[in-house]
């Protein structure tokens, strides 16, 4: 997240979401996103509600984990 440059954490998000929004003319539409797109939808909607990823993080990643690419998820 650009709000926390250089910081990364594990956040559980759904693999598929459908969002409902309005275009600039006020017409409603829906979009479904899967995988990374679903995560991005959830992340950005959180921002609209003033919520940062740190509110959802199960744990922050250490510099060693980022450097080595080895990330162990907790149960």
N, C-alpha and C positions, 0 to 999 in steps of 0.2 A: 504494500500500500504506500502510495506517495506521501501519506501523512506520517509514516514512520520509515524514512529511508534507511536501508541497510538492516532493518529488523524483520525477521520472519518467524512465523509461528504456525502451529497445526490448528486448523479450524475445520470442524465437521460441517459439510454443506450437502444439500440434496444433489443427486445426480441428474435430476430433471425438474424443471420448474416452468410454470406458465405465468406470465405477467400480463396484467391488463393496464392499458395506458391510453392517453389521448394524443392525437396528432395536433399540429399547430392550429387546425381548424376546429378542434373540439370533438372530432370523430373518435369513438372508442375502437380499439383493436386489441388483439391478443398476440403474444409471441411466446413460443415455447423454446427453451434452451436446454441443451444437454451438456453434460461434462463441464468443460471449462466455461462455456457460455452460461450455464446454470449458476456456477460459482460467481461469475462476474455480475449477473443479474442480482443475486442475493447481496453481494458486496456493495454494489452501487445503491440498491434500495436501502440498505443499512445507512449509508451516507446521507440519503435524503431524510432519514429519521434521526440524524445526528449520532448514529452509533458507529464506532470504529471497530475494526477487526479484533482489537485487544479485548473487547467485551466478550468475544466468542472463543478466544484461543484456549486450547486445552493446555498448551505449553509453548513457550518460545523456544526457538532453535538456537543451539550454541554455535559459535563461530567454527568450531571443529566439525560439527555436523554439516554445516554449509560448505566448508572447504573440502571435506571428504565425500560429500554426497550420500552419506549413510544416515538415514533418518529412521529411527525406531518409533513407531506409533505405540501409544499406551492404550491399554484396554479400557 
